[in-house]
């Protein structure tokens, strides 16, 4: 989608601090981190929100990659939190499905 911030990050027209990329997924550091480690993991296809996912296999792939990135790439051995905000009322600000990986310290509930 041409006006989507995350689509522009995927295509390289907006720079990012990339952590991971493969054929399906792109991950990068959040520019306003809420924890010492704060990475966003996004599918390369544009899906506005979790509520818009029609292919359940996509969620399996996405969560598998989140696990790989958190454990093998970021080395968050003490643990981490994942967050998916859905729609404006749920705190979503960029309308491209994304998973926040938060870690690097003990996180308050």
Secondary structure in CASP SS format (residue, H / E / C, confidence):
PFRMAT SS
TARGET T0000
AUTHOR 0000-0000-0000
METHOD secondary structure of the structure
MODEL  1
X C 1.00
X C 1.00
X C 1.00
X C 1.00
X H 1.00
X H 1.00
X H 1.00
X H 1.00
X H 1.00
X H 1.00
X H 1.00
X C 1.00
X C 1.00
X C 1.00
X C 1.00
X C 1.00
X C 1.00
X E 1.00
X E 1.00
X E 1.00
X E 1.00
X C 1.00
X C 1.00
X C 1.00
X E 1.00
X E 1.00
X E 1.00
X E 1.00
X E 1.00
X C 1.00
X C 1.00
X C 1.00
X C 1.00
X C 1.00
X C 1.00
X C 1.00
X E 1.00
X E 1.00
X E 1.00
X E 1.00
X E 1.00
X E 1.00
X E 1.00
X C 1.00
X C 1.00
X C 1.00
X C 1.00
X C 1.00
X C 1.00
X H 1.00
X H 1.00
X H 1.00
X C 1.00
X C 1.00
X C 1.00
X H 1.00
X H 1.00
X H 1.00
X H 1.00
X H 1.00
X H 1.00
X H 1.00
X H 1.00
X H 1.00
X H 1.00
X H 1.00
X H 1.00
X H 1.00
X H 1.00
X H 1.00
X H 1.00
X H 1.00
X H 1.00
X C 1.00
X C 1.00
X C 1.00
X C 1.00
X C 1.00
X C 1.00
X E 1.00
X E 1.00
X E 1.00
X E 1.00
X C 1.00
X C 1.00
X C 1.00
X C 1.00
X H 1.00
X H 1.00
X H 1.00
X C 1.00
X C 1.00
X C 1.00
X C 1.00
X C 1.00
X C 1.00
X C 1.00
X E 1.00
X E 1.00
X E 1.00
X E 1.00
X E 1.00
X E 1.00
X C 1.00
X C 1.00
X C 1.00
X C 1.00
X C 1.00
X C 1.00
END
